[in-house]
Amino acid sequence: MSSATISTTRAAPPPTARPAAVGPVSAAELGATWRPECPVPPAELRLVEVDHLGFDGGMHRGQLVVHEDIVDDVIAIFADLTRLRYPIEKMRTVQNYPGAQDELSMRDNNTSAFNCRPLGDGWSWHAYGRAIDVNPLVNPYISSDGDLQPATASVYLDRTRDDVGMLRADSPAVRVFTDRGWRWGGAWRDPIDYQHFELP
């Protein structure tokens, strides 16, 4: 059975999450996610470790790299997601994937934040550590010209499905972000980016 179709209906509340941990990151630790021309230096980024509810119903420790200015916000958001029993399949920094390729991370349904990548003539908010992609396989990116990311997510363009981790406009998990001023890509017209939250 696919992990994306496991039911989340459980009688017991989620286990208590451990306190978050925050630490600095070096260029070496960031690996292929960072290079000298990126818009923020490693000194402005932090490695945040938080517990989250998994698709298996258990608690797991995840890691995100984010800008130092939003660390407290990110910790609060993931604590709220756990209280809401919103599950996250996995949460690893993108340098764990060959070449820090977003496509590989997304196909793995990996929730992630910092990755220094361009967008048009500038930079994605991920390059500033100010964006998070949540359960990206079941919450894909799609543009009007048919650019689907990840390329394996076509079945999840049907937003009437009831898959674990799927985000919709009325999802309490979306409001956890937007009530704090984050923008949700699922509300955009073109592209529509169901996985994406950003705080410019």
N, C-alpha and C positions, 0 to 999 in steps of 0.2 A: 504494500500500500504506500502511495506517495505521502511524504511528510506534509504536503500541502493540503491533504484531504482528511487529516486526523481531526476528530471532534474535540472541542475545548470544553464540553460540558462536564463539569466535575463538582462534586458536592463540597469538598474541603476547600478552604481558602488557600491561597498560595503561601508557601513557606516564607518566613521572614527574611527579607534581603539583608545581606551584610552591608556595613557602611561602604560608601564609595571610597576609592583611592585615587589620588591625583599626583602626577609626577612630571618632570620635564622630559623632553625628548631631544635627542641629538640628530644631526644629519645622517649619521651612520645608522641609527635606529629607524629613521624614516625610510631608508632605502630608496627604492625607485619612485616612491611617492613624492619625493622632493628633489629639486635641483637648484643651483644658485640663482637662476633667473626668476624663480617663483616670487609671488608678491609679498609673502611673509617669511621671515626667517624662523628656523626651528626654535629660537628663544621665545617666540610669541605663541608657541603651540604647547599643548599639554596632553599627556596620555591619561585618559580617564577610564577607570575600571569600575564597572557597575554590575550588580546582579540583575538578571532578567528572567522572566518566565519563558521556558522553551516550548517548542511544539509538542514535546513529550510530557508536559505538565510539571516538570521539575525546574528547579532553579539552576541557572548557569551563570558563570562569570564571563562578561564580555568586555571588550576594549574598543575605545574610540579615541581618535586624535582630533582635538578641536582647538579653536582659538582660546587663549587664556581668558578673554573677556566674557565668554559664554559658559564657562565651566559650571558655575552654580546652577544656571538655567538647565543645562543638560542633565546634571545629577537629579534635579527636581523632576524633570520630565520623565526620566526613566523610572524613578520611584513611583510616579503617578501611573505610568503604564503598567507597572507590576501590580499596583493596587486595583487597577481596572481589569486585571487578568488578561491584558493584551499580550499575546505571545510573540516572541522574536526567535526565528529559527537558529540564527547564529550571529555573532557580532565579533568580527576580527578586523584588524587593521589591514588595509589593502596591500601592503607590502608582503603579506603572506601569499599572494598570488603571483605567478610568474610575470615579471615586467610590470607589476602593479596594475594589471589590466582590469579596468572597470567591468568589462564584459564578463570576464571570468568570475569576478566577485558577485556580479548580479546573477549570473546563471546559478551560482551556489546559494542564492537567496540570502546573501550576507549583508547585514546592516552595517553601514560604514559612514565615515564623515570625511576627514581630510584626504584629498588626493590632488596634487598640483596638476590640473589639466586646463587647457585653454577652452574658451567658449567664444566663438566668433573672433572678433579682433581683440578681445580681452581675456578675462579669466572667469572660470566658474566660481561660484561661491564656495565650492569644495576646496578650491585652491587657497582660500583664506581661512579654512577651518570653520566656516560659518554655515555649513549645510550638512544635512544628514539624509541618507537614503535608507528607507525602512522596508525590510522584506521585499527587495526589488524584483524578485522573480514573479511574485503574485501581485505586485504593484508596478507594472512596467511603464516605460516612457514610450509615447507614440506621437509622431508628428504627422501633419497632413500629407506629406510626401511618402509616408509609409515607413519611416525610420523607426524600427522597433528595437528597444533596448530593455532587457537582453533579447537577442534574436530568437531565443527558445520560448518566449513568453506569450505566443499568440493566443493560446487557450485562455489566458487571463485577461484578454481584452474584453471578454464577456463579463461585465461588472455585475450581472445578476447572479453570478456564482456565489457560493457560500463557503469559500475556501478560508482556512485558518490564516489570519494575518492580513486579509484583504481590507484595504482602507477605502471608505466612501465618505461623501460629504457629511453624512449624519453619524459617522463613527465617533464615539467618545475619544478614541485615541487621536483622531485628527484635532479635536478641540483642545486636547492637552497641549498641543503645539500652538495652535492659532490663538488660544486665549492668552498666550504669553507674547503675542506679536509676531510669531513666525508665519511665513507665507507657505502655503501648500500648493505644490505643482498640480495636484489633481483638480484645482479650481481654474486652471488656465485653459485657454481655448486652443492654442497651437504654439508649442506642443502641449500635450497633456502628460504630466509627469507625476503619476500617482504615488511614487515612492519618495518624492523629494520634499524636504522641508528646509527653509533657509531663513536666516535672521541677518539681513544686511547691516 
